[in-house]
Structure formats: C-alpha cells, structure tokens
Amino acid sequence: MEISREAILDKTHYGLKIYAYVLRQYYPDTIVLSVKGRDCGITRNPFNGGKETLRIHIDGVIATHRDTEIETFKGDVFEFAQYHFKTIDEAELLQKINEALHLKLEIKENDELEWLNKPDDTWYAYCSFFKAPVRNVFPAEKMRLHQIFALITSDKYKAITEELRAITDVKEARKFKANRFDYVTFSGTFEKRNDKNLLQHSNLLTIDFDHLENIQKFKEQLLNDEYFETEMLFISPSGDGLKWIIRIDISETSHSEYFTAVGNYIKHTYNIEVDQSGKDVSRACFLPYDPTAFLHKRHQAL
C-alpha cells in the first residue's frame, strides 16, 4: 500500500495510534490514552507544559484534538504530529509517521518530483559573447538568451546606441558600430569566430530586417507569426531594423538551408527581403540598447 493520509489513518485506527505514539515519547511507561467509544477523555498535553488539558476525539474518519485551556490549540492528528516531528512538509511528515510507527507503507511516487529522476532534456541555447571591436574574434564568455536580453534592456549600451543613431554618414556609422559595439553569435558557441571553429550550434537562427517602414507593426506581425515562434526580438543598433531570433532544428537540415527556407517564407508571407548575412553560422550580431526587446518566457524561467 502506498503512503498517504488515508493509508496511515487506516493503519492507525483513525490516527489514535499516532497520538499514543507521540504522547509516549513524553510520558513513557504510563497510560497515555483511555479510549471509550469515539472519545479518549482528557490526557496530558506535552505542548502545554504537561497539563491535563488535551481532549482527543474521533471526528468522522479522523482523530482530532483540542486543548481545554488554549483555545487556539486544536486540529487533527497530522497537525498534532507536526508539533512533535517538527516539520510542515506534508510528504516528509507522512514518511516520518510511517517510519516511527513501522507502518511499512510504500513511498508514493510524486508526479511533481518524477522529473528529478529523468534526464534533463531542457533546451538551453548557448551563444558566444565578444567584446568590441568586431575584429576581436575570440569570445569573452558563453551566454544564454536571458543574459543577452539583460544586456540589451539595461542602460549598458544606451549611450553608444544614441551616439550611433546621431551619425548621418553611412560609412562613419558602420565604422563606429564595428569598433564600439559588443556582439554575440546567436547561432552557437565558437572557439574562434569562424564557421569552421563552431563548438556547438544553438539551434537559433538570426534574421535581419533593415530599413523597415513601420517597425512596430512588423514587430507585432513577427510575434504573432503562425509558423515560427519568436525566441528574441529587438530593434537593431541603427534604429530602423529588427533582429528576429527563432528556433530551428539542424538535425536534418543544415543552417544555410534553413536560412534560405525562412527567407523564402518571409518573402512570401510579408513581402520583405531579409539580410543575407544571416546565412553564416558565425555571423556577428551587435548588441544595442532596446528597453522594448522581447524574450520568450521559456528563457526568462531558466
């Protein structure tokens, strides 16, 4: 029989044996209970200085108690047992009773805890983080999406993002971005930023959208896309584009093939061309300031 409240009550005569066990721990070699029908009369209460103020009674299918002197001291047998075993955890309390009274009940499998015995199949997306400038091809550390999201939504890159967007010359802006912005490789971790030096693919794909006419409208469309679920979405450093991070499965299709397929889907669905630079696994993605960035809740919980 599996351990449960019902099983314990069944083996302890509504819980009276539990009361008797606890009381004997404080008053050994004495008669601690005198049962008359469904009433046990008055006995000593170890939790009220040993005074004879404890009344125990079988109420329906469970034994209960009350103290004739302390109005708030009342409850069922399991609440009484909690005082002795000093635990408020239900599973632990039942097990302590099971062991102390030698009930030989089996530990009930708790569905909520079964995952502890199973292999961890949670998906973790790891990316390499690089310090500026972009010519630095050796990563500083490995990051997960929630850490990258924290950088983007903090004030860390606010000043340089505003400075970049104030530059009107295209070449100067490109040079400034390459020299001043930290970056990540969303598609995986690298020993060195080069497709050949990929350590582990993250199953993430970055899609760049440049020079959008209505960023907010397109952002909402991507977040509500029927086919692809957004893992992260943020405004590009320039301020007129979006970086869309989605999950892919490269077990059967290569990174580049997946990129081509997604590009075709975007063209067909939204009539927008994507930046072809995302085809490279080691593509650098600069980190701007965007307090409105989106992160899927699965990463916020990791």
C-alpha angles and dihedrals in degrees: 000000000000120000114260139132091264093050092049093049090049091054096042102048096256089322098302091122089057091054089048093049094050094046092050090057087064100031108032122184092022134102102256100177134034109192119206110174106302094341129081098189121219124328139166119290113216089194092058100051094279094293119155093248103111117109117188123193137170105242109191106305099346136059116241137185143204135183116235091212104036108055094196094051101094139109143102131309094270091055089050090050090053090065091057101038091040098221134116095190108109098211093046092048093052091049092050091052090046092053098040095051094037092234092157093217118160120246108257115235107244109215090205090060100039090095088070089071096044127085115265105256095167113136113240118184111208123191134182118247120210130193119229139301106063091228086070100096099176116092122237095206148335118263140186124222096261090057092051090046090053091055093049096048095044124080092256095106098025097103097046092043091055090045092052093050090052091060110096099185109089095211093048091049092051091049092047092051093048092051103038110033126085113222145195138210103230094188095065153308122298139195085210127359099265130106089242092055097057111141099185133353114232096209087240127126126197118214118193122208115189133192097008119184096212112020097177094051093048091044090058091048092054093047089053096041110143096214108036126046114217117237095179135354129182143155115266122246091258091059096229100081145050136235110214117193115194135172120251136177113233095177091100105011126051124240094250093047090050091050091053091049093050091046091054091048092052092048092049096042103037103014090235127131117227126220107262093215089087090073090082114086091214094050113150117232115196117222115232133177113272118154089182095058118136126229124182112247092237089071094044088060097050 
